[in-house]
Amino acid sequence: MIVLKFGGTSVGSLERVREAAAIAATQPAPRAVVVSAASGVTNLLLEAGRQAASGDRSGMAATIAAIVEKHQSVLAGLPEGPDKVETANRISDLHTALELTLADVAVAGDLSAKHSDRIVATGEKVMSLLMAATLRSNGHLAEAVFADRVIATDGRYGSARPDRDRTREQADAVVRPLLDEAKTVVMTGFIGCAPDGTTTTLGRGGSDYSATLLGAALQADEVQIWTDVPGVLSADPRLVPDAREVPHLGFEEAQELAHFGAKVLHPRTIRPAVALDIPVRILSTFAPHEPGTLVTRESASDHLKAVTAMKNLILLTVDVPELEDLSGAASAVFGALYEDRTEVVLAAQASSRRRMTYLIEAGTYGGCGRVCARLNDVLSDYEVEIGCTEDVAILAAVGQGAADQTRALSRMLAVLQREGVPVLASNQQVSNVAMVAAVPQRFADRGLLAIHDEFVSSRPSGAKLRRQRRSRLLAEPVQVG
């Protein structure tokens, strides 16, 4: 059982949809496909929602026309016949439902998270119909399934959390019977259903997350994430020209890379697969015969695999002179950050146990003024001193066991010092999977390149040249378990 997920660029045009369908058809049955909206459509849908809320009817009409045109360009490529007519009718129904929801937004004069989720789900739903129809036009049994019948979530619109037990039950009821009929199931990514049956979305990285959630629910043998890059790279190639493909990552390595800013994966994506030891393969629709990156429970080696940077952070320090106040103050800080839905990228405690350090995303507060005011409020019962630094980035060097090697962290810090990169804070993860350093954001690119040159580029790349092409790998038997 294989689950394949195709991102927006992989289904961004008629030609891309055809290529993705051809890739899916090469996989052995049973198989399920998870699709994103065509590239650009989600942004258009959000823009239409904002225009409806602001009363910009002419702008909204133009945006809707652009969305419909995008969908029609793919629909037009289907062969004439009853199936095309049925697909066109279902897509028309979705467009009508979109217009009705936008009308509700216009009346309310406000784009609620609930309405927003219903609006953006249109992109994935239309694409699932188009992909299923494309597969059928090529002689394959296929049926579209909307994920708001399968992926169960809570009611947090915009960033819902999945209920895996209910998802498994609903996948068994809705998806498995179709697979038993030898059909390729084409499911929408990104969306789910709240307990009351309304449509939710899973937030950033939601389509990849949908694929691993479905894979876990169906106990798949492998989940494949098809994107526009040939797997996970050792660094951002826009910043590091000699970035190389990473052929194999352990689950922990992949999660750390995603957590610290790698764009190919979102931190949540891997978790459902980790729980059931399901391999995840990152592949490119633009180079389908390349082997990509395989993510499994165990890492293949103990050297540093990749370096990544996460920007737009705030560095907070909270000094607590009285040791007995430390636990209460820490609880108050974490509580406030949780209530404000602020992601804590890194938290550490000084050896003296009286200073706590937090690296948080800047988006919630915008700057030190607001976050310090918030913390002063929740810490009013404690004697504390709060420090705050804006425009901070974190550099992470990731590799199983590499952080446990003698003098690895000191070597990384020495490299940064040599390149004139100030280090605001550093940490060696207990898991030995990552070493991290917080630096002023303006020095992040220089630091990233220097660490990559020291730990990754300096290794011979001959192993990469000996990697098998994916066409050869697919021809070989695969043992699972």
C-alpha positions as CSV (number, residue, x, y, z in Angstrom):
1,M,0.0,0.0,0.0
2,I,1.5,3.3,-1.2
3,V,0.3,6.8,-0.5
4,L,1.6,9.5,-2.9
5,K,1.2,13.2,-2.2
6,F,1.6,15.8,-5.0
7,G,2.2,19.4,-4.1
8,G,0.8,22.5,-5.8
9,T,3.7,22.9,-8.3
10,S,3.3,19.2,-9.2
11,V,-0.3,19.8,-10.2
12,G,0.0,23.4,-11.3
13,S,-1.0,22.9,-15.0
14,L,-2.6,20.4,-17.3
15,E,0.8,19.0,-18.2
16,R,1.8,18.7,-14.6
17,V,-1.4,16.9,-13.7
18,R,-0.9,14.4,-16.5
19,E,2.7,13.8,-15.4
20,A,1.6,13.3,-11.7
21,A,-1.1,10.9,-12.9
22,A,1.4,8.9,-14.9
23,I,3.7,8.7,-11.9
24,A,0.9,7.5,-9.7
25,A,-0.1,4.9,-12.2
26,T,3.4,3.3,-12.0
27,Q,2.9,2.4,-8.4
28,P,1.6,-1.0,-7.4
29,A,-2.0,-1.2,-6.2
30,P,-3.5,-0.6,-3.7
31,R,-2.5,3.1,-3.8
32,A,-3.9,6.4,-2.7
33,V,-3.0,9.9,-4.0
34,V,-3.2,13.1,-1.9
35,V,-3.3,16.4,-3.8
36,S,-2.8,20.0,-3.0
37,A,-4.6,22.8,-4.8
38,A,-2.9,23.9,-8.1
39,S,-0.1,26.4,-7.4
40,G,-1.4,29.9,-6.9
41,V,-5.0,28.9,-6.3
42,T,-5.0,28.9,-2.5
43,N,-3.6,32.5,-2.5
44,L,-6.4,33.5,-5.0
45,L,-9.0,31.9,-2.8
46,L,-7.8,33.8,0.3
47,E,-7.7,37.0,-1.7
48,A,-11.3,36.4,-2.8
49,G,-12.2,36.0,0.9
50,R,-10.5,39.3,1.8
51,Q,-12.2,41.1,-1.0
52,A,-15.6,39.8,0.0
53,A,-15.0,40.9,3.6
54,S,-14.0,44.4,2.4
55,G,-16.9,44.8,0.0
56,D,-14.7,44.8,-3.1
57,R,-17.2,43.1,-5.4
58,S,-15.4,43.8,-8.7
59,G,-12.1,42.6,-7.3
60,M,-13.7,39.5,-6.0
61,A,-15.4,38.7,-9.3
62,A,-12.1,39.1,-11.1
63,T,-10.4,36.8,-8.6
64,I,-13.1,34.1,-8.9
65,A,-12.8,34.3,-12.7
66,A,-9.0,33.7,-12.4
67,I,-9.7,30.6,-10.2
68,V,-12.3,29.2,-12.6
69,E,-10.0,29.8,-15.6
70,K,-7.2,27.9,-13.8
71,H,-9.4,24.9,-13.2
72,Q,-10.9,25.0,-16.7
73,S,-7.5,24.9,-18.3
74,V,-7.0,21.4,-16.7
75,L,-10.6,20.3,-17.3
76,A,-10.2,21.2,-21.0
77,G,-7.5,18.5,-21.4
78,L,-9.9,15.7,-20.5
79,P,-11.3,13.6,-23.4
80,E,-14.9,14.4,-24.3
81,G,-17.5,12.0,-22.9
82,P,-19.8,11.4,-20.0
83,D,-17.0,11.3,-17.4
84,K,-15.8,14.8,-18.4
85,V,-19.4,16.1,-18.2
86,E,-19.9,14.6,-14.7
87,T,-16.5,16.0,-13.6
88,A,-17.4,19.5,-15.0
89,N,-20.7,19.4,-13.2
90,R,-19.1,18.6,-9.8
91,I,-16.5,21.3,-10.3
92,S,-19.3,23.8,-11.2
93,D,-21.1,22.8,-7.9
94,L,-17.9,23.6,-6.0
95,H,-17.6,27.0,-7.6
96,T,-21.2,27.8,-6.8
97,A,-20.7,26.8,-3.2
98,L,-17.6,29.0,-3.1
99,E,-19.6,32.0,-4.4
100,L,-22.3,31.3,-1.8
101,T,-19.7,31.3,1.0
102,L,-18.2,34.5,-0.3
103,A,-21.6,36.1,-0.3
104,D,-22.0,35.1,3.4
105,V,-18.6,36.7,4.1
106,A,-19.6,39.9,2.3
107,V,-22.8,40.1,4.4
108,A,-20.8,39.6,7.6
109,G,-18.1,42.0,6.6
110,D,-15.6,39.8,8.2
111,L,-13.6,36.7,7.0
112,S,-13.8,34.3,9.9
113,A,-11.4,31.4,10.2
114,K,-14.3,29.0,9.7
115,H,-15.4,30.7,6.5
116,S,-11.7,30.9,5.4
117,D,-11.3,27.1,5.7
118,R,-14.4,26.4,3.7
119,I,-13.2,28.8,1.0
120,V,-9.7,27.5,0.6
121,A,-10.8,23.9,0.6
122,T,-12.2,24.5,-2.8
123,G,-8.8,24.3,-4.4
124,E,-8.0,20.9,-3.1
125,K,-11.5,19.5,-3.8
126,V,-11.4,20.6,-7.5
127,M,-7.9,19.2,-7.9
128,S,-9.0,15.8,-6.5
129,L,-11.8,15.6,-9.1
130,L,-9.4,16.6,-11.9
131,M,-6.7,14.1,-10.9
132,A,-9.2,11.3,-10.5
133,A,-10.7,12.1,-13.9
134,T,-7.2,12.2,-15.5
135,L,-6.4,8.7,-14.1
136,R,-9.7,7.4,-15.4
137,S,-9.1,8.9,-18.8
138,N,-5.9,6.8,-18.9
139,G,-7.7,3.6,-18.1
140,H,-7.3,3.4,-14.4
141,L,-10.1,3.0,-11.8
142,A,-10.1,6.1,-9.6
143,E,-12.4,8.0,-7.3
144,A,-12.0,11.4,-5.6
145,V,-12.6,11.5,-1.9
146,F,-12.8,14.8,0.1
147,A,-10.8,14.7,3.3
148,D,-13.5,16.3,5.3
149,R,-15.0,12.8,5.2
150,V,-11.8,11.2,6.4
151,I,-9.3,13.3,8.3
152,A,-11.0,14.0,11.7
153,T,-9.8,17.0,13.6
154,D,-10.8,19.3,16.5
155,G,-12.6,22.6,15.9
156,R,-9.6,24.9,15.6
157,Y,-10.2,26.4,12.2
158,G,-7.1,27.4,10.4
159,S,-4.8,25.1,12.3
160,A,-6.8,22.1,13.3
161,R,-5.3,19.2,15.2
162,P,-6.1,15.7,13.9
163,D,-7.9,13.0,15.9
164,R,-6.0,9.9,14.8
165,D,-8.4,7.3,16.2
166,R,-11.4,8.9,14.5
167,T,-9.3,9.3,11.3
168,R,-8.5,5.6,11.3
169,E,-12.2,4.7,11.7
170,Q,-13.2,7.0,8.9
171,A,-10.5,5.8,6.6
172,D,-11.6,2.3,7.2
173,A,-15.2,3.2,6.4
174,V,-14.6,5.6,3.4
175,V,-11.2,4.8,1.8
176,R,-10.5,1.1,2.4
177,P,-13.6,-0.2,0.6
178,L,-12.6,1.8,-2.5
179,L,-9.1,0.3,-2.4
180,D,-10.6,-3.1,-2.1
181,E,-12.4,-2.4,-5.4
182,A,-8.9,-1.8,-6.9
183,K,-9.6,1.9,-7.3
184,T,-7.0,4.6,-6.9
185,V,-8.3,6.9,-4.2
186,V,-7.5,10.6,-4.8
187,M,-8.0,12.5,-1.6
188,T,-7.7,16.2,-0.9
189,G,-4.8,17.3,1.2
190,F,-4.8,20.1,3.8
191,I,-8.4,19.8,4.9
192,G,-10.3,17.8,7.6
193,C,-13.5,17.8,9.5
194,A,-14.4,19.2,12.9
195,P,-16.5,17.2,15.3
196,D,-19.6,19.0,14.0
197,G,-18.8,18.0,10.4
198,T,-17.6,21.4,9.2
199,T,-14.5,21.8,7.1
200,T,-11.2,22.6,8.8
201,T,-7.7,23.1,7.5
202,L,-4.5,21.7,9.0
203,G,-2.3,24.8,8.7
204,R,1.2,25.0,7.3
205,G,2.4,21.8,5.7
206,G,-1.1,20.5,5.9
207,S,-1.1,18.5,2.6
208,D,2.0,16.6,3.5
209,Y,0.5,16.0,6.9
210,S,-2.7,14.7,5.3
211,A,-0.6,12.1,3.4
212,T,1.2,10.7,6.5
213,L,-2.1,10.8,8.5
214,L,-3.8,8.7,5.7
215,G,-0.7,6.5,5.5
216,A,-0.8,5.8,9.2
217,A,-4.6,5.2,9.2
218,L,-4.2,2.7,6.4
219,Q,-1.0,1.2,7.7
220,A,0.8,2.0,4.4
221,D,4.1,0.5,3.4
222,E,5.4,3.8,2.2
223,V,4.4,7.5,1.9
224,Q,5.9,9.4,-1.0
225,I,6.0,13.2,-1.0
226,W,6.3,14.4,-4.6
227,T,7.5,18.0,-4.8
228,D,9.6,20.3,-7.0
229,V,13.0,19.5,-5.5
230,P,15.0,16.2,-5.8
231,G,14.7,15.3,-2.1
232,V,16.1,16.9,1.0
233,L,19.2,19.0,0.3
234,S,22.1,19.7,2.6
235,A,21.4,23.4,2.6
236,D,19.3,26.0,0.8
237,P,20.9,26.0,-2.7
238,R,20.1,29.7,-3.1
239,L,22.6,30.4,-0.3
240,V,24.9,27.4,-0.7
241,P,25.7,26.7,-4.4
242,D,27.3,23.3,-3.7
243,A,24.4,22.0,-1.6
244,R,23.9,18.3,-2.3
245,E,21.1,15.8,-2.1
246,V,20.9,13.8,1.2
247,P,20.0,10.2,0.2
248,H,18.9,8.9,3.6
249,L,17.7,10.5,6.8
250,G,16.6,9.0,10.1
251,F,13.2,10.1,11.5
252,E,14.8,12.3,14.2
253,E,17.1,14.0,11.7
254,A,14.2,14.8,9.4
255,Q,12.1,16.2,12.3
256,E,15.0,18.4,13.5
257,L,15.7,19.7,10.0
258,A,12.0,20.5,9.5
259,H,11.7,22.1,13.0
260,F,14.7,24.4,12.3
261,G,13.5,25.6,9.0
262,A,14.0,23.1,6.2
263,K,11.3,23.9,3.6
264,V,10.8,20.4,2.1
265,L,9.2,19.1,5.2
266,H,7.0,20.5,8.0
267,P,7.8,19.2,11.5
268,R,4.4,17.6,11.9
269,T,4.6,15.7,8.6
270,I,6.9,12.9,9.9
271,R,5.1,12.2,13.2
272,P,2.3,9.9,12.0
273,A,4.9,7.9,10.0
274,V,7.3,7.7,13.0
275,A,4.5,6.2,15.2
276,L,4.1,3.2,12.9
277,D,7.6,3.1,11.4
278,I,6.4,3.9,7.9
279,P,9.2,5.0,5.5
280,V,8.7,8.5,3.9
281,R,10.3,9.2,0.5
282,I,10.8,12.7,-0.8
283,L,10.8,12.8,-4.6
284,S,10.6,15.3,-7.5
285,T,8.0,15.3,-10.2
286,F,10.5,17.1,-12.4
287,A,13.1,14.3,-12.0
288,P,10.9,11.2,-11.3
289,H,13.6,8.7,-12.0
290,E,15.9,10.1,-9.3
291,P,15.9,8.2,-6.0
292,G,15.2,11.3,-3.8
293,T,15.6,11.1,0.0
294,L,14.4,8.1,2.0
295,V,13.4,8.8,5.6
296,T,13.4,5.8,7.9
297,R,13.5,5.2,11.6
298,E,17.3,4.7,11.7
299,S,19.9,6.9,10.1
300,A,22.4,5.4,7.6
301,S,25.4,7.2,9.1
302,D,26.6,9.4,12.0
303,H,28.0,12.4,10.2
304,L,26.3,15.8,9.8
305,K,23.8,15.6,6.9
306,A,22.6,19.2,6.5
307,V,22.6,22.7,7.7
308,T,19.6,25.0,7.9
309,A,18.6,28.4,9.1
310,M,15.4,29.7,10.7
311,K,15.0,33.5,10.6
312,N,12.6,36.2,12.0
313,L,13.0,35.1,15.6
314,I,13.1,36.9,19.0
315,L,15.6,35.9,21.7
316,L,14.2,36.2,25.2
317,T,16.0,35.8,28.5
318,V,14.3,35.7,31.8
319,D,16.6,36.0,34.9
320,V,15.1,34.8,38.1
321,P,17.2,35.7,41.2
322,E,15.3,33.5,43.6
323,L,15.6,29.8,42.8
324,E,12.3,28.9,44.4
325,D,10.6,31.2,41.9
326,L,12.1,29.5,38.8
327,S,9.4,26.8,38.2
328,G,6.5,29.3,38.6
329,A,8.1,31.9,36.4
330,A,8.9,29.2,33.7
331,S,5.3,28.0,33.9
332,A,4.0,31.6,33.5
333,V,6.2,32.2,30.4
334,F,5.2,29.0,28.7
335,G,1.6,29.6,29.6
336,A,1.6,33.0,28.0
337,L,3.3,31.8,24.8
338,Y,0.9,28.9,24.5
339,E,-2.2,31.2,25.0
340,D,-0.8,33.5,22.3
341,R,-0.1,30.6,20.0
342,T,3.5,31.5,19.7
343,E,5.9,28.8,18.5
344,V,8.8,28.2,20.9
345,V,11.7,27.2,18.6
346,L,14.2,26.5,21.4
347,A,14.2,26.8,25.2
348,A,17.2,26.3,27.5
349,Q,18.2,26.9,31.1
350,A,21.6,28.2,32.2
351,S,23.8,26.0,34.3
352,S,23.2,28.4,37.2
353,R,19.5,27.5,36.8
354,R,18.5,31.1,37.2
355,R,18.4,32.2,33.6
356,M,15.9,30.8,31.0
357,T,16.4,31.4,27.3
358,Y,13.7,31.2,24.7
359,L,13.8,31.6,20.9
360,I,10.3,32.3,19.6
361,E,8.8,33.2,16.3
362,A,8.4,36.9,15.9
363,G,5.1,36.8,14.0
364,T,2.7,36.9,17.0
365,Y,4.2,39.9,18.7
366,G,6.1,41.7,16.0
367,G,8.8,43.0,18.3
368,C,10.3,43.2,21.8
369,G,7.9,45.9,23.0
370,R,4.8,43.8,22.9
371,V,6.4,40.6,24.1
372,C,8.1,42.3,27.0
373,A,4.8,44.0,28.0
374,R,3.1,40.6,27.9
375,L,5.7,38.9,30.0
376,N,5.9,41.7,32.5
377,D,2.2,41.3,33.0
378,V,2.2,37.5,33.6
379,L,5.4,37.7,35.7
380,S,4.2,40.5,37.9
381,D,4.3,38.3,41.0
382,Y,7.9,37.4,40.5
383,E,11.2,39.4,40.8
384,V,12.6,38.9,37.3
385,E,14.6,40.7,34.7
386,I,13.6,40.3,31.1
387,G,16.0,40.6,28.1
388,C,14.9,40.7,24.5
389,T,16.7,40.8,21.2
390,E,15.0,41.1,17.8
391,D,16.1,40.0,14.3
392,V,17.6,36.8,15.4
393,A,18.2,33.6,13.4
394,I,19.1,30.1,14.5
395,L,21.6,27.9,12.6
396,A,21.2,24.2,13.0
397,A,23.7,21.5,12.0
398,V,21.9,18.1,11.9
399,G,23.1,14.6,11.8
400,Q,22.5,11.5,13.9
401,G,25.2,11.2,16.5
402,A,27.3,13.9,14.9
403,A,26.6,16.3,17.8
404,D,28.1,13.7,20.1
405,Q,31.4,13.6,18.4
406,T,34.3,15.1,20.3
407,R,34.5,18.8,20.1
408,A,31.8,19.0,17.4
409,L,30.0,22.0,19.0
410,S,33.3,23.8,19.8
411,R,34.4,23.3,16.2
412,M,31.1,24.8,14.9
413,L,31.5,27.8,17.2
414,A,35.1,28.2,16.1
415,V,34.0,28.3,12.5
416,L,31.5,31.0,13.3
417,Q,34.0,33.0,15.2
418,R,36.5,32.7,12.4
419,E,33.9,34.1,10.0
420,G,33.1,37.0,12.3
421,V,29.6,35.7,13.1
422,P,28.5,36.7,16.7
423,V,26.9,33.9,18.7
424,L,24.1,35.0,21.0
425,A,23.4,31.5,22.3
426,S,24.3,27.9,21.5
427,N,23.0,24.5,22.4
428,Q,23.8,20.8,21.8
429,Q,20.6,18.8,21.6
430,V,20.4,16.0,24.2
431,S,19.3,13.6,21.4
432,N,22.7,14.2,19.7
433,V,20.9,14.9,16.4
434,A,21.5,18.7,16.2
435,M,23.8,21.5,17.2
436,V,22.3,25.0,17.2
437,A,23.6,28.5,17.4
438,A,21.5,31.7,17.6
439,V,23.1,34.6,15.7
440,P,22.0,38.1,14.6
441,Q,19.9,37.6,11.5
442,R,22.1,39.7,9.3
443,F,24.9,37.2,9.8
444,A,22.8,34.1,9.2
445,D,23.6,33.5,5.5
446,R,27.4,33.9,6.1
447,G,27.2,31.5,9.1
448,L,25.2,28.9,7.1
449,L,27.7,28.8,4.3
450,A,30.7,28.6,6.7
451,I,29.2,25.6,8.6
452,H,28.2,23.8,5.4
453,D,31.7,24.3,4.0
454,E,33.3,22.9,7.2
455,F,31.1,19.9,7.9
456,V,29.4,18.9,4.6
457,S,31.3,20.2,1.6
458,S,34.6,19.0,3.0
459,R,33.4,15.3,2.8
460,P,33.9,13.4,-0.4
461,S,30.8,13.3,-2.6
462,G,31.6,10.1,-4.4
463,A,28.8,8.3,-2.5
464,K,26.3,10.5,-4.3
465,L,27.6,9.5,-7.7
466,R,27.1,5.8,-6.9
467,R,23.4,6.2,-6.0
468,Q,21.0,4.1,-8.1
469,R,18.4,5.8,-10.3
470,R,14.9,5.4,-9.1
471,S,13.9,3.4,-12.2
472,R,16.3,0.7,-11.1
473,L,15.1,0.9,-7.5
474,L,11.5,0.4,-8.6
475,A,12.5,-2.7,-10.5
476,E,13.9,-4.3,-7.4
477,P,11.8,-6.1,-4.8
478,V,11.2,-4.1,-1.6
479,Q,11.0,-5.8,1.7
480,V,8.9,-3.9,4.3
481,G,9.2,-4.6,8.0
